[in-house]
Amino acid sequence: MNAIITVVGADRIGIIAAVSAFLAERNINIQDISQTILSGNFVMMMMADLSAAAAPLEKVKAELAGLGDSLGVSISLMHEKVFSAMHRI
């Protein structure tokens, strides 16, 4: 199962490292990643494979939101099919 993870907030050292470590600890593989800085704001989007995840989607989603709070950024996770449906033209 693939999911889209977005991270948005003020840029600071360690955001990518913290999110990547969180995912690795839960056996979630990052398949693709894109990040940029827009006017001082950090913006990252990841495609992640949760098929071997050590926790269910809703738990990972809640834990990522908590991680985002501790990093001062907003982190969201959405099933790939939901994301695709929302962004279909």
N, C-alpha and C positions, 0 to 999 in steps of 0.2 A: 504494500500500500504506500503510495506516494503522498506527500503533503508539501505545501508551500509554507515556508516560515519567513516572516518579514520582521525586520528590526529597524526601528526609526528612532532617532533622538540625537541629542548633542554628542558630538564626537569626543571620544576619550580613549586613552590607551586601554587595551585589553578586552574590548567588546567581542571581537572575533574569537579570541582565545577562550573566553568564558563560555560563549554559546557553543563553540566546537567541542570543548571539554564536556559540557553538559550532555550534548548529543552522544558523544563517544561513551560516556559512562552508562548510557541507557541503550547501547547497542543500536543506535540510529545512524545510518550511513548518509553522509552528504553526497548527493549525486551531482549537483551543480550549484554554483554560488556566484553571485554578482554583488559587488558593493561599490559605493561611491560616496563622495562628500559633496553635498549640495548646500552652498552658502553656510558652511560650518555645521550642517546637520549630517549625521551618519545615516546612510540608507543601505540596507542589505536585504537581499532576497535569496533564499536557498530552496532547492528541491531536495527533499530528504526521503529516504526509504525507511518506513517504519515497520516493514514486514517482520523483522526480527527484534522489534523493540521490547525492552524488558518491562514496559508498562503500557496500559491502554491509552488510546489517543486522548481522551478527556483528561486523564491524569497528567500526561506530558504537556498538554495545552495549559493547564493550570500551573504546573511547575515552571514552564517557560515564562508565563506572565509574572510569576514571583521573581524569577531571575531578572527579568526586565526591570522590575521595580528596584531591585538591589543595584542594578547598573545605571539606573536613571534613563532608561530607554523603554520604548513600547515594543513588546515582542508578541506576535500573533502567529497562530498555526491554523491552517485550513486544509482540509482534504483537497487533493489536486482536482477532483471532479467538481467540487463546489467552486473552487477558484476559477476553473475554466468556464463553468456556466455563468459565473458573475461577470466575466470579462469577454464573453462572446459578443461579437458585433451582429 
